Amino acid sequence: MSSPSFALRRRRLLGASLASGALGWGSAARAVTEADIFPVVETSNGRLRGLASGGINVFKGVHYGDDTAGANRFMPPMPVKKWRGVRDATAYGNYAPQMPADRRRAYADLIMYDLQPGGMGEDCLVLNIWTPTLVPNAKRPVLVHLHGGGFYAGSGNSPQFDGEMLARFGDAVVVTLNHRLGAFGHLDLSELGGERYAQSGAVGMLDIVAALAWIRENIAAFGGDPSRVLVFGQSGGGLKTSMLMAMPSARGLFHRAGVMSGSGLRAATKAQSAESALAFTGALGLTKDTLQRLQTLPFHALLAVQVGMENADRAKGEAPRAFSPVLDGTAIPRHPFDPDAPDISADVPMIVSTVLDERAYRQVNFDLDENGLQKFAATRVGADAARVVAMYREEDPAATPYVLQARIDTDMTFRRGAHAQAERKAAQGRAPVYTYLWKVPSPAYGGRYGAPHGTDIGPSLHDIRNGLNGPSAESVRLADQLASAWVSFAATGDPNNARTPQWPAFTPAQRATMVFEGGSDTTRAQNDPRQAFRLYWAGRPS
């Protein structure tokens, strides 16, 4: 039901609109009605009231699952309870418990992960919808964007993932969502607690499956086509998309998949997850006999332990890895793309991508010199350091040592995984896989980051406002191209469109890749770009 504060805001906004006497401009203007500003949609759970903004209907904080606190903690998601009347969907809901981004790094401010409206809490199974039409069964393609932040941070509420611009540009329905993260989503208690906790190491992924099931049941009421659903995301969003490809419960809930800088080949093993669970419960002073207390402790007590374990990973120079989806044999019965691509999603077309200098987001030694670059390379390739640095310097004589450091790390991590994922998907021969490489440097801080992790997020959502991109004619051109490709891919399973050059599917023989260039260069498909670097790293142990 409407809250008093919302009702007051609604009356004020409606009153101001009615005072103007019209919707639109000039002689064609017509009188405004409440339904024009606050559209109401009937869902399977009850009616929702959204807000119309610039020709786009926006519904925020829509529950697709029940509160995950108390008895529901570490359990698979429960369905939403039906309600009577009209529920407001004009503000973001909760995002999952997590530690905010460390803003001592300028990169954290550029990606805006800490700017998450809605409040932190366990009642976080919510999604947000942007749609250009509420005509039932208008059959617009549906783009479900999964947020980044690994499996431990972020939310679909972040300004970075606002879907309004893409919905308007692409005449499509855009959805973002929140789900459980960290220990709340991936603490595998099955060894300690038995069958009751059999799927606790995968409940964060099962939340996403529940959201996709809600979308299948309800998205037609928002003008979307439930038979044309794209799931895509960058970094952690790509890892989650990779994981969905191997989950039997997700089969048929999405029809195309996009992995941006987040090719996930393997899930956590039971042995790895059992070690993390012992450390977590031990820090709380719990044993097998007192495990039920996990359901009653305040969430901030659990979060404090989780953050301590994450910080221990960071101290080793690693991303937090204590809590991630677990190969439990049921929800996740196999590794996503190891040793091959999963058969259950063989008919789902994919896009797999990386950006040139992914790892620049991890490093802050901007004043690195050539001697320091040589020392860094030696930590990666030993006696081969001089040859490797020379190879990278020849490719890009103007790059700073800092950027080349990031590029070396990127080629041996992100890019190697993306190559493997694309190769294994293509080897199935059942559905096409397309690949792209984003080489356009970010203008932030004079271009010091090169083309860092996340610099293609804004263009993919046709939103160039964030700090990694910025408004310019070049940014608009690139956003037009990349966003058009994603919308076309959602609609047809093929990214080819009028704004982007011809984009052949990837094959192991030709390795066609769309390369997005900056400056005077143009976007174009190339066969096996940067081949020498791919072959070099393929020949080294992982």
Protein Blocks (a to p, Z undefined) as FASTA:
>chain_A
ZZfklmmmmmmmmmmmmmnopacehjlbccddfklmmccdddfkbccddddeehiacdeh
iafbdcfehjlgopacddddddehjdddfbccdddddddddfkbmklmmnommmcghiaa
fklcccddddfbfcehklpacdddddehijmgccfkbmklocklmmmmnopaddddddde
hjllmpcfklmnommlmmmmmmmmmmmmmmmmmmmmmmmmnopafklccdddehjlmmmm
mmmmmgmklgokacbdcdehiacfbdcdfklmmmmmmmmmmmnopafklmmmmmmgcfkl
mmmmmmmmmmmmmmnopacfkbccddehlmmmbcfklcbdcfklmmpccdddddfklmlm
mpcclmbcfklmmmmmmmmnommmmmmmmmmmmmmmmbcfklmmmmmmmmmmmmmmmmmm
mmmmmmnomaccdddddfbdcfeghhlnopaehilmmmmnopakbmknopcfklmmmmmm
mmmmmmmmmmnopabdfkbccdddddfklopacdddehjbccdddehihklmmmmmmmpc
ZZ
